[in-house]
């Protein structure tokens, strides 16, 4: 087989692999441990390092899911981009580099069927959630919830409350948006921490990476708080009671390696965001009864937020280094 055809075939196989990878990420079915993680190295040109940092610094990492592969004096970027304006920003940042360095950009767009903008009804899991509907102002649901909460059966009223449907749609959009941001910030935190503590990188690069890492940690903590606060509306009162998390905090603080701590946060964030996604879009269209009665989602989010806070305080920028 000619070399050109062989290279094209390899690229095609890799493209399919990355499309599957991004599809799993989008649906919450992706294990963080399986995701490639590459950061600039000592042979990476300065311009490429700066572009990678800018990707995180400008917030593009929140709108574009990208995997960087740095090799020798160049890099490959595999990305999944949903909106045209994000694509323009992405190309503006990386396209000019191709004239001076071996930079390859591979971009995929989600299929039209993946977009949920056309939805007119809230997810069934939320529409059938008594706690949430009553907190959204549905009096009938509140009475039904109080009377037969053990069976969790909803008696549909002849007329649907249009305002309630709109509220639930906005609610679902907020939950999934914050959930995605938590996952993205956690992934960025892991990569930026590696750069912050990489002895082969320059002091300037490590200092800038540390500053961006601190910003990511602050935003991550803030969005975890927002998500937990919103989820409280959809879970029973018993789940809202704060439990002791001393053991989990002690276990996390026992980890001394900052990179391992960041990876731990990313792994837990990935697991929690997968559960949140399945809470909104469960596989069988209804949330399991045990998830409502004995849900530990809020506690998991509280534990994650505590870890992020502890991690952020331990960064060199806070030690004045």
Secondary structure, 3 states (H helix, E strand, C coil): CCHHHHHHHHHHHHHHHHHHHHHHHHCCCCCHHHCCCCCCCCCCCHHHHHHHHHHHHCCHHHHCEEEEEEECCEEEEEEECCCHHHHHHHHHHHHHHHHCCCEEEEEECCCHHHCCCCCCCCCHHHHCCHHHHHHCCCHHHHHHHHHHCCCCCCCCCCCCCHHHHHHHHHHHHHHHHHHHHHHHHHHHHHHHHHHHCCCCCCHHHHHHHHHHHHHHHHHHHHHHHHHHHHHHHHCCHHHHCCCCCHHHHHHHHCCCCHHHHHHHHHHHHHHHHHHHHHHHCCCCCCCCHHHHHCCCHHHHHHHHHHHHHHHHHHCHHHHCC
